[in-house]
Amino acid sequence: MKQYVSYLGLLGILLLAVGGVVYAVQWEMTAPVAAIIWAGVLLCILFIYVNFSDIRLVFSGRSVKYGANAAVMAAVFIGILVMVGLMSIKYKTRVDLTATKRYTLSAQTQKILKGLKKDIEVISFYRGDERTRQAMEDILQSYASLTPRFTYWFVDPDRKPGVAEKYGVTSYRTTLVKSGTKQETVSYESEERLTNAVLKVTRDEVKTIYFLKGHGENGVQDDQKDGYKAVKESLEKENLSVKELLLIDRDAVPSDSAVLVISGPKKDLLPDELKKVSAYIDRGGSVLFMLDPYTVPGLVSYLGDRGFQVGNDIIVDTLSKVFGANYLVPVVTSYEKEHPVTENFSLMTFFPLARSVTVQRNPEKGVYTLASSGNSSWGETDRKALEDGKAQFTEGKDRPGPVGIVAVGAFEAKSGKDNPEKGERKVFSKLVVMGDSDFVNNTNINLAGNRDFFLNTVSWLAEEADLISIRKKPSGLTPIILTTTQGRFVFWFGVVIPPSLIAIAGIGFFLKRRSGK
């Protein structure tokens, strides 16, 4: 009889193992799985009851006592590990040691999430065994940890096809972002795409950025190296609409314009066009002027009447050679810390072929020089010397460094009113003038902080304060910028000296063998 009971005990253990494995795979306690596990428990209880006396004799032996003591110590150790694991889940700290902070949410994402005024629900459709599911869950968990307004949950489309059909999801690795009646779909695991979707579902309106054309400006559809297609794509990722504007065909700058950008015109605007721009500014419009050297004297004079002194020069910066560039690419590390655009901005920016832009600083009126080149720079006015490569600073003729490259001003609009009793407030127009437009073309937009500086400027002009921040850098190659001296050191000690020493050692060994010594 005991022999048959022993077989039943083995069968019970087998049933427990099978039930446990099935539950671990399905992660759901279905009725058949519960029945298998319960049958295994009953058979094991029967085995213990019938063989209780024999089991007690076995466990009363000295070897068993020592084994039990070891088992208790092992259990205590495992218990400590479990406690540490549980505590680490609740009280955890992550340190991102990657150069590009690949596993840290960008400052922009953190700023947007902490400023949320609407609840967001995120549904991610991933298979239970999807390899990339954990990566998406890590991102969503990071978002949810910053605000209680962000909630998420996962759905396995294979196990719950009805939910996937309800939301119109037809592919794996799809994430649905919802807020109110708005929803956006995100494919794959990307903080940039997810943040962009959050912006789209929480914004009540999509603001429009108009780029003036017809005077040789940078084209937002141009994908060549000097084009602005990368600018257009970057603005659209900020949930901003980008359109081109041929002002000569319009009666006025469109009323839905959040910002008018005049980028790199080669010819001056017609008097009628300038009147339309002035009318737009007078009613509280925001304009970004990006003027390259030796161009548009009419616009230079127009801005001079508004307090912006745009120089007829090119900024020379000897510091540029340290970063592998020529001296006509000013390196900017000095920013105005009292203005929202640059108060927390600390990245370097590069402005190839830039002219000086200066204003009389007046904090009360919001007039500042936002960005300036360093002390080793100057504004060179001798064009022939530049063309001959003989530029040098001339006291009393050239502008000494630091030299302003970007200036900003906020002016009370002529059509603005201030009547608090009627809920009316003063309207201000905002102008930003840059002495270069090439710094964000398709070739240069990814240099250091160029993209962030431009996007922060447009965001401030468009009154999108929560977009003013440092954005996520694309993961991938992280180039190391070496000085000329460092480059020569790497060349000699990495390319020349080691191979030459090995070659000499080989020749010496060969000659020694030939001589027989």
C-alpha positions in Angstrom: 0.0 0.0 0.0 2.8 2.4 1.0 4.4 1.7 -2.4 1.3 2.9 -4.3 1.0 5.9 -2.0 4.7 6.8 -2.9 3.8 6.8 -6.5 0.8 9.1 -5.8 3.2 11.4 -3.9 5.5 11.6 -7.0 2.5 12.2 -9.1 1.5 15.1 -6.8 4.9 16.7 -7.1 4.7 16.3 -10.8 1.2 18.0 -10.9 2.5 20.9 -8.8 5.4 21.4 -11.1 3.2 21.3 -14.2 0.7 23.7 -12.7 3.4 26.1 -11.6 5.1 26.1 -15.1 1.8 26.7 -16.9 0.9 29.6 -14.5 4.4 31.1 -15.0 3.9 31.0 -18.8 0.3 32.2 -18.9 0.6 34.4 -15.8 -3.1 33.8 -15.2 -4.8 31.4 -12.8 -7.4 29.7 -15.0 -9.7 26.9 -13.7 -7.7 24.0 -15.2 -4.4 25.3 -13.8 -6.0 25.7 -10.4 -7.4 22.2 -10.5 -4.0 20.7 -11.4 -2.2 22.5 -8.6 -5.0 21.5 -6.1 -4.8 17.9 -7.1 -1.0 17.9 -6.6 -1.5 19.5 -3.1 -4.0 16.8 -2.1 -1.8 13.9 -3.3 1.2 15.4 -1.4 -0.9 15.7 1.8 -2.0 12.0 1.4 1.6 10.9 1.0 2.7 12.8 4.1 -0.2 11.5 6.2 0.4 7.8 5.3 4.2 8.1 5.7 4.3 10.5 8.6 6.1 8.1 11.0 8.8 7.3 8.5 9.2 11.0 7.7 9.6 11.9 11.4 12.3 9.3 11.8 14.2 10.6 8.8 14.1 14.2 10.1 15.2 13.2 13.7 18.6 12.1 12.4 21.8 14.1 13.1 22.6 14.7 9.4 19.1 16.1 8.9 19.5 18.4 11.8 22.7 19.8 10.3 21.0 20.0 7.0 18.1 21.8 8.5 20.5 24.3 10.2 22.1 25.0 6.8 18.7 25.3 5.2 17.6 27.8 7.9 20.8 29.9 7.3 20.2 29.7 3.5 16.5 30.8 4.1 17.6 33.7 6.2 20.1 34.8 3.6 17.5 34.5 0.8 15.1 36.4 3.0 17.6 39.2 3.4 18.0 39.3 -0.4 14.3 39.4 -0.9 13.9 42.3 1.6 16.7 44.2 -0.1 15.0 43.6 -3.4 11.6 44.8 -2.1 13.1 47.9 -0.6 14.9 48.7 -3.8 11.6 48.6 -5.7 10.1 51.2 -3.4 13.2 53.2 -2.6 15.3 53.2 -5.7 17.9 55.5 -7.3 19.1 55.3 -10.8 22.4 56.7 -12.1 22.8 57.3 -15.8 26.5 57.1 -16.7 26.0 57.3 -20.5 27.6 60.3 -22.3 24.3 61.3 -23.9 22.1 60.5 -20.8 20.4 57.9 -22.9 18.4 56.5 -19.9 17.4 59.9 -18.4 14.4 61.9 -19.5 15.3 65.2 -21.1 14.8 68.5 -19.3 12.1 69.4 -21.7 10.1 66.2 -21.0 10.4 66.7 -17.3 9.3 70.3 -17.6 6.3 69.4 -19.7 5.2 66.5 -17.4 5.5 68.6 -14.3 3.4 71.3 -15.8 0.6 69.1 -17.0 -2.9 70.5 -16.5 -4.8 67.5 -18.0 -4.9 63.8 -17.2 -3.2 61.5 -19.7 -3.9 57.8 -20.1 -1.5 55.7 -22.0 -2.3 52.2 -23.4 0.7 50.1 -24.8 -0.1 47.2 -27.0 2.7 44.7 -26.6 2.8 40.9 -26.5 3.7 39.4 -23.2 6.9 37.9 -24.6 7.8 41.0 -26.6 11.5 41.7 -26.1 11.1 45.5 -26.3 8.2 45.7 -23.8 10.5 46.2 -20.9 12.2 49.2 -22.6 8.8 50.8 -23.1 7.7 50.1 -19.6 10.9 51.8 -18.3 10.1 54.9 -20.3 6.4 55.0 -19.1 7.4 54.3 -15.5 9.8 57.3 -15.7 7.0 59.5 -17.0 4.5 58.4 -14.4 7.0 59.0 -11.6 7.0 62.7 -12.4 3.3 63.4 -12.2 0.1 61.7 -10.9 -1.7 62.9 -14.0 0.2 60.3 -16.2 -1.1 56.7 -16.0 -0.4 53.7 -18.2 -1.3 50.1 -18.7 -0.3 47.3 -21.1 -2.5 45.2 -23.3 -1.5 41.9 -25.0 -3.3 42.1 -28.4 -3.2 38.3 -28.7 -5.0 37.7 -25.4 -7.3 40.7 -25.6 -8.0 41.3 -29.3 -11.3 43.1 -28.4 -9.4 45.9 -26.7 -7.1 46.3 -29.6 -10.0 46.3 -32.0 -11.8 48.9 -29.9 -8.9 51.4 -30.2 -8.2 50.5 -33.8 -4.7 49.1 -33.1 -3.6 46.6 -35.8 0.1 46.2 -35.0 2.3 45.2 -32.1 4.6 47.8 -30.3 1.9 50.5 -30.6 1.2 53.0 -27.8 -2.0 55.0 -27.6 -1.8 58.4 -25.8 -5.2 59.8 -24.7 -6.4 63.0 -23.0 -10.0 63.9 -23.1 -11.3 63.4 -26.6 -7.9 63.6 -28.2 -5.6 60.6 -28.9 -2.3 60.0 -30.6 -0.5 56.8 -31.7 3.2 56.2 -31.0 5.2 53.5 -32.7 8.1 51.8 -30.9 10.0 53.0 -27.9 10.9 56.6 -28.2 10.9 59.4 -25.6 10.9 62.0 -28.4 7.8 60.6 -30.0 6.0 60.0 -26.7 6.6 63.6 -25.5 5.4 64.9 -28.9 2.2 62.9 -28.5 1.7 64.3 -25.0 2.0 67.8 -26.4 -0.5 67.1 -29.2 -3.2 65.7 -26.9 -2.8 68.4 -24.2 -2.6 71.5 -26.4 -5.8 73.3 -27.1 -4.4 74.8 -30.3 -1.5 74.3 -32.7 0.4 77.5 -33.2 1.7 78.4 -36.7 5.2 79.6 -37.5 5.4 81.4 -40.8 8.6 81.6 -42.7 8.8 84.5 -45.1 9.9 83.7 -48.7 10.4 85.6 -52.0 13.7 87.3 -51.1 16.1 84.4 -51.2 15.3 83.2 -47.7 16.2 79.7 -46.4 13.6 77.2 -47.7 11.8 75.0 -45.2 11.3 72.4 -47.9 14.9 72.4 -49.0 16.8 69.3 -48.0 20.1 70.4 -49.4 23.0 71.3 -47.0 22.0 75.0 -46.8 18.2 74.3 -46.6 15.9 74.5 -43.6 14.1 71.2 -43.8 15.6 70.1 -40.5 14.3 73.3 -38.9 10.8 72.5 -40.1 10.9 68.9 -38.8 12.3 70.1 -35.5 9.5 72.7 -35.0 6.8 70.1 -36.0 8.2 67.8 -33.3 7.4 70.6 -30.9 3.8 70.4 -32.1 4.1 73.7 -34.0 2.8 74.1 -37.5 5.2 75.4 -40.1 4.1 77.4 -43.2 5.7 79.6 -45.8 4.5 83.1 -46.5 4.7 85.1 -49.7 3.8 88.4 -48.2 3.5 90.3 -51.5 0.3 88.2 -52.3 -1.3 89.0 -48.9 -3.0 92.0 -47.5 -1.4 91.4 -44.1 0.5 88.9 -42.1 -2.0 86.1 -41.3 -3.9 86.6 -38.0 -3.0 83.0 -37.0 0.7 83.7 -37.1 2.3 83.0 -33.7 5.8 83.9 -35.0 7.0 85.4 -38.3 10.6 84.2 -39.2 12.6 86.2 -41.7 15.6 83.9 -42.2 18.6 84.8 -44.4 17.0 87.1 -47.0 19.3 88.0 -49.8 17.2 91.0 -51.0 15.4 93.7 -49.0 11.7 93.6 -48.5 9.6 96.0 -50.6 8.3 99.1 -48.8 4.7 97.6 -48.9 6.0 94.4 -47.3 7.7 96.3 -44.6 4.5 98.2 -43.9 2.7 94.8 -43.4 5.5 93.6 -41.1 5.2 96.8 -39.1 1.5 96.5 -38.8 1.9 92.9 -37.6 4.4 94.1 -35.0 2.2 97.0 -33.9 -0.7 94.7 -33.1 1.5 92.5 -30.9 3.2 90.1 -33.4 6.5 88.3 -32.7 9.2 88.4 -35.4 12.6 86.6 -35.6 15.1 88.3 -37.9 18.1 86.3 -39.0 20.3 88.5 -41.1 23.6 87.3 -42.7 26.6 89.6 -43.2 26.6 92.1 -46.0 23.0 91.7 -46.9 19.6 93.6 -46.7 20.8 97.2 -45.8 17.1 98.2 -45.8 16.2 95.8 -43.0 19.3 96.8 -41.1 18.1 100.4 -41.2 14.6 99.3 -40.3 15.8 97.5 -37.2 18.1 100.4 -36.3 15.0 102.6 -35.9 13.8 100.0 -33.3 17.0 100.0 -31.3 18.9 97.1 -32.9 22.4 98.0 -34.2 23.2 95.4 -36.9 26.9 95.8 -37.9 28.3 95.8 -41.3 31.0 93.4 -40.3 31.9 89.7 -39.8 32.8 88.4 -36.4 36.3 86.8 -36.1 37.0 84.5 -33.3 40.4 83.0 -32.7 39.0 80.6 -30.1 37.3 78.7 -33.0 40.5 77.0 -33.9 40.6 75.2 -30.6 37.4 73.4 -31.7 38.6 72.5 -35.1 36.8 75.3 -36.9 38.1 78.3 -38.8 38.2 81.8 -37.1 35.0 82.9 -39.0 32.9 80.5 -36.8 32.3 82.3 -33.5 31.9 80.1 -30.5 29.3 81.3 -28.0 29.4 80.3 -24.4 28.2 83.6 -22.9 24.4 84.1 -22.5 22.1 86.5 -20.8 21.0 84.9 -17.5 18.0 87.2 -16.8 16.0 86.3 -19.9 13.8 83.1 -20.1 15.4 81.9 -23.3 18.9 81.7 -21.9 18.6 81.7 -18.1 19.3 78.0 -17.9 21.1 77.5 -21.2 24.7 76.4 -20.9 25.5 74.6 -24.2 28.0 76.0 -26.7 26.6 77.4 -30.0 28.5 77.9 -33.3 27.6 80.7 -35.7 29.4 80.4 -39.1 29.9 83.8 -40.8 28.0 86.0 -38.4 27.6 89.7 -38.1 27.4 91.7 -34.9 24.0 92.6 -33.3 23.9 95.0 -30.3 21.3 96.8 -28.2 21.4 99.1 -25.3 20.6 96.7 -22.3 17.4 97.7 -20.6 15.9 95.0 -18.3 12.8 97.1 -17.5 11.9 97.0 -21.2 13.1 93.5 -21.8 15.9 94.5 -24.1 19.0 92.3 -23.9 21.9 90.8 -25.8 21.1 87.1 -25.5 24.3 85.6 -26.9 27.8 87.0 -27.3 31.2 85.8 -28.6 34.2 85.6 -26.3 37.0 88.0 -25.5 39.2 86.6 -28.2 36.8 87.8 -30.9 36.1 91.1 -32.7 33.9 92.5 -35.4 36.0 92.9 -38.5 35.0 95.7 -40.8 37.7 95.3 -43.5 36.1 93.1 -46.0 39.1 92.9 -48.3 41.4 91.9 -45.4 38.9 89.0 -44.7 38.9 87.9 -48.3 42.7 88.0 -48.4 42.9 86.1 -45.1 44.8 88.9 -43.4 42.1 90.0 -40.9 43.4 91.5 -37.6 41.9 93.7 -35.0 42.2 97.4 -35.6 41.7 99.7 -32.6 39.0 102.3 -33.2 37.8 100.7 -36.4 36.7 97.2 -35.4 34.3 96.2 -32.6 36.2 94.5 -29.7 35.0 91.4 -28.1 32.8 90.2 -26.6 30.6 90.8 -29.6 26.8 90.4 -29.5 25.3 88.0 -32.0 21.7 87.7 -30.8 19.6 90.5 -29.3 16.0 90.6 -28.1 13.4 93.3 -27.3 9.8 93.4 -26.0 7.9 96.5 -27.0 4.4 97.7 -26.1 2.2 97.3 -29.1 0.6 100.4 -30.4 -2.8 98.6 -30.5 -2.4 97.3 -27.0 -4.7 98.4 -24.1 -4.4 98.3 -20.4 -7.9 98.2 -18.8 -7.9 95.7 -15.9 -11.6 96.4 -15.2 -12.6 95.1 -18.6 -10.1 92.2 -18.4 -7.8 93.9 -21.0 -4.1 93.8 -20.6 -1.2 95.5 -22.4 -0.1 93.8 -25.6 3.6 93.4 -26.3 5.3 92.7 -29.5 8.6 90.7 -29.3 11.5 90.9 -31.7 14.7 88.8 -31.8 17.5 89.7 -34.2 20.3 87.2 -35.0 23.4 88.0 -37.0 23.4 84.7 -38.8 21.0 82.2 -40.4 23.3 79.4 -41.3 23.8 78.1 -37.8 20.6 76.0 -38.0 20.7 74.9 -41.7 20.6 71.2 -42.4 24.4 71.0 -42.0 24.9 72.9 -38.8 21.6 72.4 -36.8 23.0 69.5 -34.8 26.2 71.3 -33.8 26.4 71.5 -30.0 23.4 73.6 -28.7 22.4 75.2 -32.0 19.1 73.4 -32.3 18.1 74.0 -28.7 19.0 77.6 -28.8 16.9 78.2 -32.0 13.9 76.2 -30.7 14.0 77.9 -27.3 13.9 81.3 -29.1 10.9 80.4 -31.2 9.1 78.9 -28.2 9.6 82.1 -26.3 8.3 84.2 -29.2 5.3 81.8 -29.6 4.6 82.0 -25.8 5.2 78.3 -25.3 7.3 78.7 -22.1 7.2 75.0 -21.2 9.1 74.2 -24.4 12.1 76.3 -23.4 14.6 73.7 -22.2 17.3 71.2 -23.3 16.0 68.5 -25.5 16.9 64.8 -25.7 20.1 64.2 -27.7 19.8 61.4 -30.3 21.5 58.3 -29.1 24.3 57.0 -31.3 27.7 58.3 -32.1 29.2 60.7 -29.6 32.1 62.4 -31.3 35.0 63.7 -29.3 36.2 67.2 -30.3 40.0 67.4 -29.9 42.1 70.5 -30.0 44.9 70.7 -32.6 47.5 69.7 -29.9 45.4 66.8 -28.7 44.9 65.6 -32.3 48.7 65.7 -33.0 49.3 63.8 -29.7 46.8 61.1 -30.7 48.3 60.9 -34.2 51.9 60.5 -33.0 51.3 58.2 -30.0 48.6 56.2 -31.6 49.5 56.0 -35.3 53.3 56.7 -35.7 55.3 55.8 -32.6 53.8 52.3 -31.6 54.0 50.8 -35.2 57.5 52.3 -35.7 58.8 50.8 -32.4 57.3 47.4 -33.4 58.9 47.6 -36.8 62.4 48.5 -35.3 62.1 45.6 -32.8 61.3 43.2 -35.6 64.2 44.4 -37.8 66.5 44.1 -34.8 65.3 40.6 -34.0 65.8 39.6 -37.6 69.3 41.0 -37.8 70.2 39.3 -34.6 69.0 35.9 -35.8 71.0 36.4 -39.1 74.2 37.2 -37.2 73.8 34.2 -35.0 74.4 36.1 -31.8 
